[in-house]
Amino acid sequence: MKTALALALAGVFLTVDVGVADSGWDGKKLYRYTNEHGVQVLDDVVPPRYVAGGYEVLTISGRVLEVVAPELSGKELEEKRRREARREADLQLLKRYNSVADIESARKRKLAIVQQDMAILRSNIASLSRQIESEESAAARTQRNGGTVSAELLARIENLHKEVDVVRERLSLREKEAVAINSEYDAAASRYQEIAGN
């Protein structure tokens, strides 16, 4: 039946004036798809197994109403999503900044905050280190004089060492953040130059 329909329609396409036929279009549609043998088929439905390969919706006279693109494979879909994400990121970059100078200014502002925190953390480490030195000197004097260092003093020294470790870890995180900020803004400046053509 499909073959007969296809042949009959081929004859219609050759003999019917498209403009005249479309003027009286009754809303009936045909679907053109490619089968597994690479042959284009006209039918009143698209079998489910051919939907993924894409198809066209036509009037009886052959005018194309809609083209349904083939579904993308896994890699093609991943690539399409990557391109769309890149395009969106580029649009956001152009909205956020007017020039590379704007990007550099934003970098400086962001780094200034991180560097200020790093300076405070370094100052805290120095202060804690002085406290540790003072407490350890007191403990050493007590031992030199033949006394026993109190459990409270030993606990204070231990707590100060732990506090220094915590502050050093925070400082390390802020140092990594500064590196990440520089990388982020280097990439933004480079991409801005590419897409803005500067």
Buried (B, 14 or more C-beta within 10 A) or exposed (E): EEEEBBEEBEEEBEEBEEEEBBEEEEEEEBBBBBBEEEEEBBBEEBEEEBBEBBBBBBBBBBEEEEEBEEEEEEEEEEEEEEEEEEEEEBEEBEEEBEEBEBBBEBBEEBBEEBBEBBEBBBEBBEEBEEBBEEBBEBBEEBEEEEEEBEEEBEEBBEEBEEBBEEBBEBBEBBBEBBEEBEEBBEEBBEBBEEBBEE
